Amino acid sequence: MSRFTRFALIAALLLGVAACTSKPVMNIENRTPTSAVKSEDDMRRAILAALQSRQWTVERADRGNIMALIQRRSHQAEITIPYSASSYSIRYRDSQNLGYKNGKIHRNYNKWIHNLDRSIQQELNRAAF
């Protein structure tokens, strides 16, 4: 095997490993706010405000459960957010063009969930004052 062929194979292998972007799906379970929440309605308002600020579309907002989706170019993710006055969760529901397979998904999904969780916490802290 020539030196060039060996170099090309190693480069292709490294490029293939770097291109692999799937990570385990991030679900947030029973997250408690850092500040006291007075009611389920306060929790609902904070979640809806965070969804809006992060450009998620609310599909359905029932008492105790919100379903939302985010669309980025050709990628789409759908989540369910069950909540109460004392906690909330963010759970994966479905996706398109994010390579979901065997509990793994494109890393951008986890970034979106992390950012949404952080925004919910910020809204809850803002509402506490």
Sequence and secondary structure as in RCSB ss.txt:
>XXXX:A:sequence
MSRFTRFALIAALLLGVAACTSKPVMNIENRTPTSAVKSEDDMRRAILAALQSRQWTVERADRGNIMALIQRRSH
QAEITIPYSASSYSIRYRDSQNLGYKNGKIHRNYNKWIHNLDRSIQQELNRAAF
>XXXX:A:secstr
  HHHHHHHHHHHHHHHHH  EEE   EEEE  SS    HHHHHHHHHHHHHHTT EEEEEETTEEEEEEEETTE
EEEEEEEB SS EEEEEEEEESS  BTTEEEHHHHHHHHHHHHHHHHHHHHHH 
